[in-house]
Amino acid sequence: MFENLTEKLQRTFKNLRGQGKLTDEHLDVALGEIREALLEGDVNVGVADDLLANIRKQALGSEVMLQLSPDQQVVKAVRDELVSMLGKHAKPLFASRPPSVWMIVGLQGSGKTTTTGKLAKWLVQHGHRPLVVSTDVYRPAAREQLAQVAKAVGTALWPGAGTDKPLEIVKGAIREAKLSASDVILVDTAGRLHIDDDLMNELALLKKELQPSEILFIADAMIGQDAVRSAGEFHKRLGLTGVILTKLDGDARGGAALSIGKVTGAPVKFVGLGEKYDALEGFYPERIVSRVLGMGDIMSLIERAEQTVDRKAAADLERKLRKEGFTLEDFRDQLKQIRKMGPLEQLVDMLPKMGPLQNLPKDAKVDEGKLKQVEAIINSMTNQERQDHNIIDGKRRKRIAKGSGTTVQDVNQVLKQYLQMRTMMKQYGAMAARAKLKGLGKLAGLS
């Protein structure tokens, strides 16, 4: 999402390296390049200009100049001001007495129904019991679409049969939520192709009667500043409590993510990062800024790993490492764990664009097909071969290649990768054992 913006900012910071002191002239050039990068990234013009004024003020502060090099001063100023612009992490709001009502609003086609399903999934993962309901009585099959989404994510649905009045439908959902102990009601409201008074009046009535804890606007990041303007109009009429940005995994330039909160006054609370129902995450300004600046998003990467890694399998692997028993089967299982974490493009995007990764080509792609090919090759081996790679001779390699639809060269490459990873794992196991022995020694007073 932020690739172009990140690349341009990195280039600006690189141009400042080697300068002995940050002068007005250096800063003017850097800020001009940053402004160009922000506008090309579809950041709101007013937001960009305010941001640059604050960056200039901070970058030339005497206290900062004494401590940091010119490029570090500008990086720090840009980071601090971007974080300040995006605000703090905004937590979801819940009523003091359940059920809480969350209204999902937005224009037609913005992804309200799909996002309602994602929110339901997110709520379940965080210990809640959501109930979903659609008040879109105008679009053919809209309520049926939500029913299909609810079935896919395994959440309760109030069909609202017998009436086509949105308020009556939601009141029925509230009664059902109390009976079924559902603590959050997600109301998938009707949308329009454009903002009109009928839509706003209906939403205003629902707000007045339901007193929702959240009014969440669904903004399609792909349409950039148009999404920002629409969110602003909804906020004026309804008083949004938050924004959910969808399609941040696509080719969006990122400007909407950086400017929508500042322009509308409503914080971004969630971001959609894919089509699957679990591809919804909380919005953390510091993490977004780190990715924009090429510093990666290690915290999100760790959280994703914690959600997907099989703890029992991890414990078994640790035990095998201590015994130096890392097999081809373990190698295959580790690749499966990585693929569970999501598209590899997203995982790579969370890594810092510095150090060994800073010279990756801009258009470098991760071939997930290669991982599938590795799995196919290992699956074509016998159990004995997976446990002991030493028995895989030339004849066996030909059989494995034929069984997996690959070549002998592909099989050789997989075995080479396995041995490299085995060596690395052996070193890791030795380090872990030494650390554990050292800790035990300290406890026993031996060191």
Contacts in CASP RR format, 6 or more apart in sequence:
PFRMAT RR
TARGET T0000
AUTHOR 0000-0000-0000
METHOD contacts of the structure
MODEL  1
MFENLTEKLQRTFKNLRGQGKLTDEHLDVALGEIREALLEGDVNVGVADD
LLANIRKQALGSEVMLQLSPDQQVVKAVRDELVSMLGKHAKPLFASRPPS
VWMIVGLQGSGKTTTTGKLAKWLVQHGHRPLVVSTDVYRPAAREQLAQVA
KAVGTALWPGAGTDKPLEIVKGAIREAKLSASDVILVDTAGRLHIDDDLM
NELALLKKELQPSEILFIADAMIGQDAVRSAGEFHKRLGLTGVILTKLDG
DARGGAALSIGKVTGAPVKFVGLGEKYDALEGFYPERIVSRVLGMGDIMS
LIERAEQTVDRKAAADLERKLRKEGFTLEDFRDQLKQIRKMGPLEQLVDM
LPKMGPLQNLPKDAKVDEGKLKQVEAIINSMTNQERQDHNIIDGKRRKRI
AKGSGTTVQDVNQVLKQYLQMRTMMKQYGAMAARAKLKGLGKLAGLS
1 221 0 8 1.000
1 248 0 8 1.000
1 249 0 8 1.000
1 250 0 8 1.000
1 251 0 8 1.000
1 252 0 8 1.000
1 253 0 8 1.000
1 254 0 8 1.000
1 257 0 8 1.000
1 349 0 8 1.000
2 254 0 8 1.000
2 291 0 8 1.000
2 292 0 8 1.000
3 362 0 8 1.000
4 37 0 8 1.000
4 40 0 8 1.000
4 41 0 8 1.000
4 253 0 8 1.000
5 37 0 8 1.000
5 38 0 8 1.000
5 40 0 8 1.000
5 41 0 8 1.000
5 253 0 8 1.000
5 254 0 8 1.000
5 255 0 8 1.000
5 292 0 8 1.000
6 291 0 8 1.000
6 292 0 8 1.000
6 293 0 8 1.000
6 294 0 8 1.000
6 353 0 8 1.000
7 362 0 8 1.000
8 33 0 8 1.000
8 34 0 8 1.000
8 36 0 8 1.000
8 37 0 8 1.000
8 40 0 8 1.000
9 34 0 8 1.000
9 37 0 8 1.000
9 78 0 8 1.000
9 292 0 8 1.000
9 293 0 8 1.000
9 294 0 8 1.000
10 293 0 8 1.000
10 294 0 8 1.000
10 353 0 8 1.000
10 358 0 8 1.000
11 33 0 8 1.000
12 30 0 8 1.000
12 33 0 8 1.000
12 34 0 8 1.000
12 37 0 8 1.000
12 74 0 8 1.000
13 71 0 8 1.000
13 74 0 8 1.000
13 75 0 8 1.000
14 71 0 8 1.000
15 29 0 8 1.000
15 30 0 8 1.000
15 33 0 8 1.000
16 22 0 8 1.000
16 26 0 8 1.000
16 30 0 8 1.000
16 69 0 8 1.000
16 70 0 8 1.000
16 71 0 8 1.000
16 74 0 8 1.000
17 69 0 8 1.000
17 70 0 8 1.000
17 71 0 8 1.000
18 69 0 8 1.000
18 70 0 8 1.000
18 71 0 8 1.000
19 26 0 8 1.000
19 69 0 8 1.000
19 70 0 8 1.000
19 71 0 8 1.000
20 69 0 8 1.000
20 70 0 8 1.000
21 65 0 8 1.000
21 70 0 8 1.000
22 59 0 8 1.000
22 60 0 8 1.000
22 65 0 8 1.000
22 70 0 8 1.000
22 73 0 8 1.000
22 74 0 8 1.000
24 60 0 8 1.000
26 70 0 8 1.000
27 56 0 8 1.000
27 59 0 8 1.000
27 60 0 8 1.000
27 74 0 8 1.000
30 74 0 8 1.000
31 52 0 8 1.000
31 55 0 8 1.000
31 56 0 8 1.000
32 52 0 8 1.000
34 52 0 8 1.000
34 55 0 8 1.000
34 78 0 8 1.000
35 48 0 8 1.000
35 49 0 8 1.000
35 52 0 8 1.000
38 48 0 8 1.000
38 51 0 8 1.000
38 52 0 8 1.000
38 255 0 8 1.000
38 258 0 8 1.000
39 45 0 8 1.000
39 48 0 8 1.000
40 253 0 8 1.000
41 253 0 8 1.000
41 254 0 8 1.000
41 255 0 8 1.000
42 224 0 8 1.000
42 225 0 8 1.000
42 252 0 8 1.000
42 253 0 8 1.000
42 254 0 8 1.000
42 255 0 8 1.000
42 256 0 8 1.000
43 51 0 8 1.000
43 254 0 8 1.000
43 255 0 8 1.000
43 258 0 8 1.000
43 259 0 8 1.000
44 225 0 8 1.000
44 228 0 8 1.000
44 255 0 8 1.000
44 259 0 8 1.000
44 262 0 8 1.000
44 263 0 8 1.000
47 85 0 8 1.000
47 258 0 8 1.000
47 259 0 8 1.000
47 262 0 8 1.000
47 263 0 8 1.000
48 259 0 8 1.000
50 85 0 8 1.000
50 262 0 8 1.000
51 81 0 8 1.000
51 82 0 8 1.000
51 85 0 8 1.000
54 77 0 8 1.000
54 81 0 8 1.000
54 84 0 8 1.000
55 74 0 8 1.000
55 77 0 8 1.000
55 78 0 8 1.000
55 81 0 8 1.000
58 64 0 8 1.000
58 76 0 8 1.000
58 77 0 8 1.000
58 80 0 8 1.000
58 81 0 8 1.000
59 73 0 8 1.000
59 74 0 8 1.000
59 76 0 8 1.000
59 77 0 8 1.000
64 73 0 8 1.000
64 76 0 8 1.000
64 77 0 8 1.000
65 73 0 8 1.000
68 76 0 8 1.000
75 293 0 8 1.000
78 293 0 8 1.000
79 289 0 8 1.000
79 290 0 8 1.000
79 293 0 8 1.000
82 258 0 8 1.000
82 285 0 8 1.000
82 289 0 8 1.000
82 292 0 8 1.000
82 293 0 8 1.000
83 285 0 8 1.000
83 286 0 8 1.000
83 289 0 8 1.000
85 258 0 8 1.000
85 262 0 8 1.000
86 258 0 8 1.000
86 261 0 8 1.000
86 262 0 8 1.000
86 268 0 8 1.000
86 285 0 8 1.000
86 288 0 8 1.000
86 289 0 8 1.000
87 267 0 8 1.000
87 285 0 8 1.000
88 285 0 8 1.000
89 282 0 8 1.000
89 283 0 8 1.000
89 284 0 8 1.000
89 285 0 8 1.000
89 286 0 8 1.000
90 242 0 8 1.000
90 267 0 8 1.000
90 268 0 8 1.000
90 269 0 8 1.000
90 283 0 8 1.000
91 269 0 8 1.000
92 102 0 8 1.000
92 214 0 8 1.000
92 269 0 8 1.000
93 100 0 8 1.000
93 213 0 8 1.000
93 214 0 8 1.000
93 241 0 8 1.000
94 100 0 8 1.000
94 183 0 8 1.000
94 184 0 8 1.000
94 213 0 8 1.000
95 101 0 8 1.000
95 213 0 8 1.000
98 177 0 8 1.000
98 182 0 8 1.000
98 183 0 8 1.000
98 184 0 8 1.000
99 131 0 8 1.000
99 174 0 8 1.000
99 177 0 8 1.000
99 178 0 8 1.000
99 182 0 8 1.000
99 183 0 8 1.000
99 184 0 8 1.000
99 185 0 8 1.000
100 183 0 8 1.000
100 184 0 8 1.000
100 185 0 8 1.000
100 212 0 8 1.000
100 213 0 8 1.000
100 214 0 8 1.000
101 170 0 8 1.000
101 174 0 8 1.000
101 184 0 8 1.000
101 185 0 8 1.000
101 187 0 8 1.000
101 210 0 8 1.000
101 211 0 8 1.000
101 212 0 8 1.000
101 213 0 8 1.000
101 214 0 8 1.000
102 119 0 8 1.000
102 184 0 8 1.000
102 185 0 8 1.000
102 186 0 8 1.000
102 187 0 8 1.000
102 212 0 8 1.000
102 213 0 8 1.000
102 214 0 8 1.000
102 215 0 8 1.000
102 216 0 8 1.000
103 187 0 8 1.000
103 189 0 8 1.000
103 203 0 8 1.000
103 206 0 8 1.000
103 207 0 8 1.000
103 210 0 8 1.000
103 212 0 8 1.000
103 214 0 8 1.000
103 215 0 8 1.000
103 216 0 8 1.000
104 112 0 8 1.000
104 115 0 8 1.000
104 116 0 8 1.000
104 119 0 8 1.000
104 186 0 8 1.000
104 187 0 8 1.000
104 188 0 8 1.000
104 189 0 8 1.000
104 216 0 8 1.000
104 218 0 8 1.000
105 112 0 8 1.000
105 189 0 8 1.000
105 191 0 8 1.000
105 203 0 8 1.000
105 215 0 8 1.000
105 216 0 8 1.000
105 217 0 8 1.000
105 218 0 8 1.000
105 234 0 8 1.000
105 238 0 8 1.000
105 240 0 8 1.000
106 112 0 8 1.000
106 189 0 8 1.000
106 191 0 8 1.000
106 217 0 8 1.000
106 218 0 8 1.000
106 219 0 8 1.000
106 230 0 8 1.000
106 234 0 8 1.000
107 191 0 8 1.000
107 192 0 8 1.000
107 193 0 8 1.000
107 194 0 8 1.000
107 195 0 8 1.000
107 230 0 8 1.000
108 139 0 8 1.000
108 191 0 8 1.000
108 192 0 8 1.000
108 193 0 8 1.000
109 191 0 8 1.000
109 220 0 8 1.000
110 218 0 8 1.000
110 219 0 8 1.000
110 220 0 8 1.000
110 227 0 8 1.000
110 246 0 8 1.000
111 218 0 8 1.000
111 220 0 8 1.000
111 246 0 8 1.000
112 188 0 8 1.000
112 189 0 8 1.000
112 191 0 8 1.000
112 218 0 8 1.000
113 134 0 8 1.000
113 142 0 8 1.000
113 145 0 8 1.000
113 146 0 8 1.000
113 149 0 8 1.000
113 188 0 8 1.000
114 149 0 8 1.000
114 246 0 8 1.000
114 275 0 8 1.000
114 277 0 8 1.000
115 218 0 8 1.000
115 244 0 8 1.000
115 246 0 8 1.000
115 272 0 8 1.000
115 280 0 8 1.000
116 132 0 8 1.000
116 146 0 8 1.000
116 149 0 8 1.000
116 186 0 8 1.000
116 188 0 8 1.000
117 132 0 8 1.000
117 149 0 8 1.000
117 150 0 8 1.000
117 152 0 8 1.000
117 153 0 8 1.000
117 155 0 8 1.000
117 186 0 8 1.000
117 277 0 8 1.000
118 153 0 8 1.000
118 272 0 8 1.000
118 277 0 8 1.000
118 278 0 8 1.000
118 279 0 8 1.000
118 280 0 8 1.000
119 130 0 8 1.000
119 186 0 8 1.000
119 216 0 8 1.000
119 244 0 8 1.000
119 270 0 8 1.000
119 280 0 8 1.000
120 130 0 8 1.000
120 132 0 8 1.000
120 150 0 8 1.000
120 153 0 8 1.000
120 154 0 8 1.000
120 155 0 8 1.000
120 186 0 8 1.000
121 153 0 8 1.000
121 155 0 8 1.000
121 277 0 8 1.000
121 278 0 8 1.000
121 280 0 8 1.000
122 270 0 8 1.000
122 280 0 8 1.000
123 129 0 8 1.000
123 130 0 8 1.000
123 184 0 8 1.000
123 186 0 8 1.000
124 130 0 8 1.000
124 153 0 8 1.000
124 155 0 8 1.000
125 278 0 8 1.000
128 183 0 8 1.000
128 184 0 8 1.000
129 156 0 8 1.000
129 180 0 8 1.000
129 181 0 8 1.000
129 182 0 8 1.000
129 183 0 8 1.000
129 184 0 8 1.000
130 155 0 8 1.000
130 156 0 8 1.000
130 182 0 8 1.000
130 183 0 8 1.000
130 184 0 8 1.000
130 185 0 8 1.000
130 186 0 8 1.000
131 155 0 8 1.000
131 156 0 8 1.000
131 157 0 8 1.000
131 158 0 8 1.000
131 173 0 8 1.000
131 176 0 8 1.000
131 177 0 8 1.000
131 180 0 8 1.000
131 182 0 8 1.000
131 184 0 8 1.000
131 185 0 8 1.000
131 186 0 8 1.000
132 146 0 8 1.000
132 149 0 8 1.000
132 150 0 8 1.000
132 155 0 8 1.000
132 156 0 8 1.000
132 157 0 8 1.000
132 158 0 8 1.000
132 185 0 8 1.000
132 186 0 8 1.000
132 188 0 8 1.000
133 146 0 8 1.000
133 157 0 8 1.000
133 158 0 8 1.000
133 160 0 8 1.000
133 169 0 8 1.000
133 170 0 8 1.000
133 173 0 8 1.000
133 185 0 8 1.000
133 186 0 8 1.000
133 187 0 8 1.000
133 188 0 8 1.000
134 142 0 8 1.000
134 143 0 8 1.000
134 145 0 8 1.000
134 146 0 8 1.000
134 169 0 8 1.000
134 187 0 8 1.000
134 188 0 8 1.000
135 166 0 8 1.000
135 169 0 8 1.000
135 170 0 8 1.000
135 187 0 8 1.000
135 188 0 8 1.000
135 189 0 8 1.000
135 190 0 8 1.000
135 206 0 8 1.000
136 142 0 8 1.000
136 143 0 8 1.000
136 188 0 8 1.000
136 189 0 8 1.000
136 190 0 8 1.000
136 191 0 8 1.000
137 143 0 8 1.000
137 164 0 8 1.000
137 165 0 8 1.000
137 166 0 8 1.000
137 169 0 8 1.000
137 190 0 8 1.000
138 190 0 8 1.000
139 190 0 8 1.000
139 191 0 8 1.000
142 190 0 8 1.000
143 159 0 8 1.000
143 160 0 8 1.000
146 157 0 8 1.000
146 188 0 8 1.000
147 157 0 8 1.000
147 159 0 8 1.000
149 277 0 8 1.000
150 156 0 8 1.000
150 157 0 8 1.000
151 157 0 8 1.000
152 277 0 8 1.000
153 277 0 8 1.000
156 180 0 8 1.000
156 182 0 8 1.000
158 169 0 8 1.000
158 172 0 8 1.000
158 173 0 8 1.000
158 176 0 8 1.000
158 177 0 8 1.000
158 185 0 8 1.000
160 169 0 8 1.000
160 172 0 8 1.000
160 173 0 8 1.000
163 169 0 8 1.000
166 189 0 8 1.000
166 190 0 8 1.000
166 202 0 8 1.000
166 206 0 8 1.000
167 205 0 8 1.000
167 206 0 8 1.000
167 209 0 8 1.000
170 185 0 8 1.000
170 187 0 8 1.000
170 206 0 8 1.000
170 209 0 8 1.000
170 210 0 8 1.000
171 209 0 8 1.000
173 185 0 8 1.000
173 187 0 8 1.000
174 185 0 8 1.000
174 210 0 8 1.000
176 182 0 8 1.000
177 183 0 8 1.000
177 185 0 8 1.000
187 206 0 8 1.000
187 210 0 8 1.000
187 212 0 8 1.000
189 202 0 8 1.000
189 203 0 8 1.000
189 206 0 8 1.000
190 199 0 8 1.000
190 202 0 8 1.000
191 199 0 8 1.000
192 198 0 8 1.000
192 199 0 8 1.000
195 230 0 8 1.000
195 233 0 8 1.000
195 234 0 8 1.000
200 237 0 8 1.000
200 238 0 8 1.000
203 237 0 8 1.000
203 238 0 8 1.000
204 237 0 8 1.000
204 238 0 8 1.000
206 212 0 8 1.000
207 215 0 8 1.000
207 238 0 8 1.000
212 241 0 8 1.000
213 241 0 8 1.000
214 241 0 8 1.000
214 242 0 8 1.000
215 238 0 8 1.000
215 239 0 8 1.000
215 240 0 8 1.000
215 241 0 8 1.000
215 242 0 8 1.000
216 240 0 8 1.000
216 241 0 8 1.000
216 242 0 8 1.000
216 243 0 8 1.000
216 244 0 8 1.000
216 269 0 8 1.000
216 270 0 8 1.000
217 230 0 8 1.000
217 231 0 8 1.000
217 234 0 8 1.000
217 235 0 8 1.000
217 240 0 8 1.000
217 242 0 8 1.000
217 243 0 8 1.000
217 244 0 8 1.000
217 266 0 8 1.000
218 243 0 8 1.000
218 244 0 8 1.000
218 246 0 8 1.000
219 227 0 8 1.000
219 228 0 8 1.000
219 230 0 8 1.000
219 231 0 8 1.000
219 243 0 8 1.000
219 244 0 8 1.000
219 245 0 8 1.000
219 246 0 8 1.000
219 256 0 8 1.000
219 260 0 8 1.000
220 227 0 8 1.000
220 246 0 8 1.000
220 247 0 8 1.000
221 227 0 8 1.000
221 245 0 8 1.000
221 246 0 8 1.000
221 247 0 8 1.000
221 248 0 8 1.000
221 250 0 8 1.000
221 252 0 8 1.000
221 254 0 8 1.000
221 256 0 8 1.000
221 257 0 8 1.000
222 247 0 8 1.000
222 250 0 8 1.000
222 251 0 8 1.000
222 252 0 8 1.000
223 256 0 8 1.000
224 252 0 8 1.000
224 253 0 8 1.000
224 254 0 8 1.000
224 255 0 8 1.000
224 256 0 8 1.000
225 255 0 8 1.000
225 256 0 8 1.000
225 259 0 8 1.000
227 245 0 8 1.000
227 256 0 8 1.000
227 260 0 8 1.000
228 256 0 8 1.000
228 259 0 8 1.000
228 260 0 8 1.000
228 263 0 8 1.000
228 264 0 8 1.000
231 240 0 8 1.000
231 243 0 8 1.000
231 260 0 8 1.000
231 261 0 8 1.000
231 263 0 8 1.000
231 264 0 8 1.000
231 266 0 8 1.000
232 240 0 8 1.000
232 263 0 8 1.000
232 264 0 8 1.000
232 266 0 8 1.000
234 240 0 8 1.000
235 264 0 8 1.000
235 265 0 8 1.000
235 266 0 8 1.000
239 266 0 8 1.000
240 264 0 8 1.000
240 266 0 8 1.000
241 266 0 8 1.000
241 269 0 8 1.000
242 266 0 8 1.000
242 267 0 8 1.000
242 268 0 8 1.000
242 269 0 8 1.000
243 260 0 8 1.000
243 261 0 8 1.000
243 264 0 8 1.000
243 266 0 8 1.000
243 267 0 8 1.000
243 268 0 8 1.000
243 269 0 8 1.000
244 268 0 8 1.000
244 269 0 8 1.000
244 270 0 8 1.000
244 271 0 8 1.000
244 272 0 8 1.000
244 280 0 8 1.000
245 256 0 8 1.000
245 257 0 8 1.000
245 260 0 8 1.000
245 268 0 8 1.000
245 270 0 8 1.000
245 271 0 8 1.000
245 272 0 8 1.000
245 283 0 8 1.000
246 271 0 8 1.000
246 272 0 8 1.000
247 272 0 8 1.000
247 274 0 8 1.000
248 254 0 8 1.000
248 257 0 8 1.000
248 271 0 8 1.000
248 272 0 8 1.000
248 273 0 8 1.000
249 272 0 8 1.000
249 273 0 8 1.000
249 274 0 8 1.000
249 279 0 8 1.000
249 343 0 8 1.000
249 346 0 8 1.000
257 268 0 8 1.000
257 271 0 8 1.000
257 288 0 8 1.000
258 288 0 8 1.000
258 292 0 8 1.000
260 266 0 8 1.000
260 268 0 8 1.000
261 267 0 8 1.000
261 268 0 8 1.000
267 283 0 8 1.000
268 283 0 8 1.000
269 282 0 8 1.000
269 283 0 8 1.000
270 280 0 8 1.000
270 281 0 8 1.000
270 282 0 8 1.000
270 283 0 8 1.000
271 280 0 8 1.000
271 281 0 8 1.000
271 282 0 8 1.000
271 283 0 8 1.000
272 279 0 8 1.000
272 280 0 8 1.000
272 281 0 8 1.000
273 279 0 8 1.000
273 280 0 8 1.000
273 281 0 8 1.000
273 346 0 8 1.000
281 300 0 8 1.000
284 299 0 8 1.000
284 300 0 8 1.000
287 297 0 8 1.000
287 299 0 8 1.000
287 300 0 8 1.000
288 297 0 8 1.000
290 296 0 8 1.000
290 297 0 8 1.000
291 297 0 8 1.000
291 349 0 8 1.000
291 350 0 8 1.000
294 352 0 8 1.000
294 353 0 8 1.000
294 354 0 8 1.000
295 352 0 8 1.000
295 353 0 8 1.000
295 354 0 8 1.000
296 349 0 8 1.000
296 350 0 8 1.000
296 351 0 8 1.000
296 352 0 8 1.000
296 353 0 8 1.000
297 349 0 8 1.000
297 350 0 8 1.000
298 350 0 8 1.000
298 351 0 8 1.000
298 352 0 8 1.000
300 350 0 8 1.000
301 347 0 8 1.000
301 350 0 8 1.000
301 351 0 8 1.000
304 341 0 8 1.000
304 342 0 8 1.000
304 347 0 8 1.000
305 341 0 8 1.000
308 337 0 8 1.000
308 340 0 8 1.000
308 341 0 8 1.000
308 342 0 8 1.000
309 337 0 8 1.000
310 337 0 8 1.000
313 333 0 8 1.000
313 337 0 8 1.000
317 326 0 8 1.000
317 330 0 8 1.000
317 334 0 8 1.000
318 432 0 8 1.000
320 326 0 8 1.000
320 327 0 8 1.000
320 330 0 8 1.000
321 425 0 8 1.000
321 426 0 8 1.000
321 428 0 8 1.000
321 429 0 8 1.000
321 432 0 8 1.000
322 429 0 8 1.000
322 432 0 8 1.000
322 433 0 8 1.000
324 426 0 8 1.000
326 421 0 8 1.000
326 422 0 8 1.000
326 425 0 8 1.000
326 426 0 8 1.000
327 386 0 8 1.000
327 387 0 8 1.000
327 388 0 8 1.000
327 389 0 8 1.000
328 378 0 8 1.000
328 381 0 8 1.000
328 385 0 8 1.000
328 386 0 8 1.000
328 387 0 8 1.000
328 389 0 8 1.000
328 418 0 8 1.000
329 378 0 8 1.000
329 386 0 8 1.000
329 387 0 8 1.000
331 378 0 8 1.000
331 417 0 8 1.000
331 418 0 8 1.000
331 421 0 8 1.000
331 422 0 8 1.000
332 374 0 8 1.000
332 375 0 8 1.000
332 378 0 8 1.000
332 379 0 8 1.000
332 386 0 8 1.000
334 421 0 8 1.000
335 371 0 8 1.000
335 374 0 8 1.000
335 375 0 8 1.000
336 375 0 8 1.000
338 344 0 8 1.000
338 347 0 8 1.000
338 371 0 8 1.000
339 368 0 8 1.000
339 371 0 8 1.000
341 347 0 8 1.000
343 368 0 8 1.000
344 366 0 8 1.000
344 368 0 8 1.000
344 371 0 8 1.000
345 365 0 8 1.000
345 366 0 8 1.000
348 366 0 8 1.000
351 357 0 8 1.000
353 360 0 8 1.000
373 404 0 8 1.000
373 406 0 8 1.000
373 410 0 8 1.000
374 414 0 8 1.000
374 417 0 8 1.000
376 404 0 8 1.000
376 405 0 8 1.000
376 406 0 8 1.000
377 400 0 8 1.000
377 401 0 8 1.000
377 404 0 8 1.000
377 406 0 8 1.000
377 410 0 8 1.000
377 411 0 8 1.000
377 414 0 8 1.000
378 386 0 8 1.000
378 414 0 8 1.000
379 404 0 8 1.000
380 399 0 8 1.000
380 400 0 8 1.000
380 401 0 8 1.000
380 403 0 8 1.000
380 404 0 8 1.000
381 392 0 8 1.000
381 396 0 8 1.000
381 400 0 8 1.000
384 391 0 8 1.000
385 391 0 8 1.000
385 392 0 8 1.000
385 396 0 8 1.000
385 400 0 8 1.000
389 415 0 8 1.000
389 418 0 8 1.000
389 419 0 8 1.000
392 400 0 8 1.000
392 415 0 8 1.000
394 408 0 8 1.000
397 408 0 8 1.000
397 411 0 8 1.000
397 412 0 8 1.000
398 408 0 8 1.000
400 411 0 8 1.000
401 407 0 8 1.000
401 408 0 8 1.000
401 410 0 8 1.000
401 411 0 8 1.000
404 410 0 8 1.000
404 411 0 8 1.000
438 447 0 8 1.000
441 447 0 8 1.000
END
